[in-house]
Amino acid sequence: MINTLTPSEFPNPDEIEPLDFLVVAPHPDDAELGMGGTIMRMIDQGMRVGVLDLTSGEPTPYGSMETRIRETAAATSVMKLTWRGNAGLVNRGLENTLEARERIASYVRCLRPRWLFAPYYHDAHPDHIAATALTEAARFHAKLSKTDMPGPRHHPERLYYYFCIHLRLAVEPAWIVDITEQWERKMEAVRAFDSQMVTGRPTAPPTLLDRIRHEGEHWGRIINRRYGEPFATKEPLALNSLRDLI
């Protein structure tokens, strides 16, 4: 089920299998930028992955609702997402309110993901900070009983954080995922957002796309791979085995 930009109805829990992972993104393109390669790696491994965009991402200098709908649909197709929806909250005005918290929690209850992913909690963009606070609150709120929220009570086992930050931080991630095999498809999904990544931006190198590639190379170099994506956690990382560590 894919609904790229307009406010999405809550999925019927009887008609959709539980997701393995749900990525909560403040705007369309944040999931692609922050963890697009990891999303596709998980899907390549047979996992069910969804993205919940909280806002339309518009207005922007070179975008429009119509353009953003096309771009989001194109990126979604590249990533082959199991589900994508939009919460219909206000771009540039995202706030951690009870109403917004219950709305996100309703998606969590209906989609029943095992894990949640949210933006890293230190950022200059108020929408990103609010999105993370909302996701943390919704994770708790989704398990409440005696409520009008749709879907069964549900509490995702883990909440992890991806990096799509607007601060120049020397971050120290908890772990880095090797996305070398998925890198070119990640960039295809990112480039789908032409109004955000290319149009109106300086063409002299390094371009924005150049910087995204350099950042991927940086994280890959740290783990002795070509490309990587970093993640953070507030809770201890639980492992079944050390077999897959690199």
N, C-alpha and C positions, 0 to 999 in steps of 0.2 A: 504494500500500500504506500503510495507516494503522493504527498501533497506539499508542494514546494514552497509556497509563500503565503497564501491566504490562510486565515485561522482554521485549524484542522479540527474535525470532530474527534471525540475520544474514541479510540479503537474499541471494538467489541471484544472483550477478553475471550469470548467463546469462538471467535473467528480468526484469532491470530495466536500463533505459538509464542511462548515467552521469549524475549530477546536474551541473548547472552550479554550484550553490552548496549547501553544507551549513552550517546554523547550529547550533552547539552551545550548548545552554542548560542552566544548572545546574538549573532548575526549570521546569515548565510555567508560562507567563506571561512569563518573561524575554525570550524571542524576540519576543513580541508587544509588550511594553513598549519594548524597546530598538530594534527595527528592523522592527516589523510593517508599517509603511507601505512600507519599501524592499522587503521580501519580496514584497508584493503588486504593487509597481511592476515588479519583475523578472518575476513571473509574468504580469502584463499584457503584458509585452514578449516572451512566449513562452519564458521560461527555465524550467528544471526546478529546483525549490527544495525542499530537505528540511530538517526540524528534528529534531535528536537531543536529546531531554530526558535529562539524566543521572540524575535522580532523580524520584520521584513528587511532591516538594514537600510531602509530608505527613509528620508532623502539623503543622497550623497551628491557631490559636485557633478559627476558625469553619469550617474545612474538614473533609473526610473523604475517604477514598479514593474512595468512590462519587461524591461531589460533584465531586471533582477530575477524575475520568474524564469525567463529563458536560460539565464546563466546557471541558476540553481538546478534546474531540470537537467542541464547538460552535465554539470558536475556530479549530480546524483547518478546519472546513467553510467558515467565513467567508473564510479566507485562500486556500482552494483549493490546499493544499500538494500537491506531487507525492508526497511520502513524509513520514511522521512515525513516530518510534519512541522507545522509552525504554530506556536502558541498564541500568536496574534497580539503580543504585548507591544508597547510603544518604544520604537527606536529613539535613542537619545534621552529617553525618560524612564528607563527600566528601574524599578524600585522593588525592594524587598517588602512587599505588602502581604497581608494575610490572603487577599484575593488572588494575587499572583502565585503565592506559595501553594494554595489549594489547587490552582489550575495545573501547575507543573506536577504536583503530587498525583493528580488524577491521571495524567499520562503515565506516570510511573506505575500506578496501580493497574492500569489497563494493559501496559506493555510488559510488566513484570520482569525487568532486566535483572540479571545476576549482579552486574557491576554498573556503576555510573562513572562518567567522566565529565569534569567541569573545568573551566579555565583556571589557570594558576591564580592564587588568591592575592598576589601583589601585582597591581597594575595601575596605570594612569587613567585608563578608560573607565568612567563610572559605570557604563553598561556591563563591562566585564566583571567588575567587583560585585555588582548587584546580581549578576547571573550566578556567580559562585555562591554567594550567600543564599540565594533562592534555592539552588540545587541542594545545598547542605540541609536547609530547612525542609525542603520537599521530601528528601530521603527519610527524615523522621516522620513527617506529617503523613506520608503514604501508608504507614502502618497503623494509623489511628482507627479505632472502632467507633460505632455510633455516630456516623457522619453521613452527609449527603453526597460525598464524593463517589463517582462511579468506580466500578471494579472492586476486586477483593483486596483486603489488606495485604500490603507487600513491603518488605524492607530489603533493599539491595544489600548484598553482603559486603561490598567494598565501594569506596568512592576515591577515585584517583584524579589527578590534575594534569592537564596538558598545557603547553606553553604557546600562547598567541598574544604575548604581552606588548604593551606600548611603552615600556620602560627599558632603558639600556642597562640591564642587570647582568652581572656575572653570576648566573644561577648555578647551583649545584644539584642536579637532578638525583632522584633516588635510583632511577634506572634509565637505560636508553635501549630502544628497540631498533634492531637492524632492519632497515627498510630498503636496502639496496635493490632488491628485486622489484619492489613496488615504486621506486623513485620516479621513473618516467611517467607512470600513470598518475602519481600524485601531482606532478607538475601539469599534466594535462587537465586534471580537475581544477587546479589552482588557476590555470590560464583561462578556464571557462568563464571566470569572473573578469572579463576584459575591462569592464567599466571601472573596476576597482584596482586592477593590477597593471594595466597598460595605458588606457586612454587618459590623456592629459598629464601623464607622468614624464619626467625627464628621460630622454632616450640615450644620453651619454652614460657609458658604464662607470660604476656598477648600477644597473637598473634595479628596480625592486625585485624582479625575477632573479637577477644575478645574486642579490643579497639572500634571497630565500635558498638558492642553491648553495651558496657559501656556508650558510648556517647548517644546512643538512650535512655538508661535508665536514664541518667542524665536529658535530656530534658523532658522525661516523668515525672520524679519525680517533676519537677518544676510546672507542671500543674496537679499534683496528678493523673497521669495515668502511665501505665507501660512503654510505649515507646512514644517518640515524635520526630518531626523534626522541626527545627527553620527556620524562614524566616525574611527577612529585607525588608524595603521599604524606598524610598526617598520621596515619595508622601504620603499624608494623606491616611489612610486606610478608605475606604468607606463601610458602612454597611447599609443593608436594615432593619435589625432588630437586637436586642440583644438576640434573642431567642436561637441562637446556640452557644453563648459564654459558656465556661465551667470554 
